[in-house]
C-alpha cells in the first residue's frame, strides 16, 4: 500500500513538474508601444507578426510585419507555414491586444521560446504617434 501511494505521489509530482517546465520554457514580454518599438529596432531580423485581418493590415501596419489572420480557421497551421524560427524572439500584435493575448497560448503550444507582445495593440502604437506602412 505504501509503495502504491508513493508511486502515485511520484507520478503526480513528475507530471506537475513537467507541465511547469513547459510553461517556464516560453517567456512572454507584455510591452507598451514605445518599449515594443525599441526592442523591435534593437533586434536583428525581427519576426514581426500582425494577426489582424488582411483588411486591417492594409489600413496600416508596422514596417516589416507579416500578416497571419487570427480569424482564419487555419491560423495555427499558417503560423507553422510562415517559416518562423521558434528559437528567435517573435513580436506579435493585433488592434487592441485582445486577439494577440488569446494567441499567446497557440504560440506557446507551437514551441516559441520568446514572445514579445504589444499588450494594447496597434491602438497604443497610434496613440504614441509611431509610424505605420499604408
Secondary structure as UniProt FT lines:
FT   HELIX           2..24
FT   STRAND          27..31
FT   HELIX           33..41
FT   TURN            44..45
FT   STRAND          47..50
FT   HELIX           54..59
FT   TURN            63..64
FT   STRAND          66..67
FT   TURN            70..71
FT   TURN            73..74
FT   HELIX           75..81
FT   TURN            82..83
FT   TURN            86..87
FT   STRAND          90..93
FT   HELIX           98..109
FT   TURN            110..111
FT   STRAND          114..118
FT   TURN            119..120
FT   HELIX           121..127
FT   TURN            128..129
//
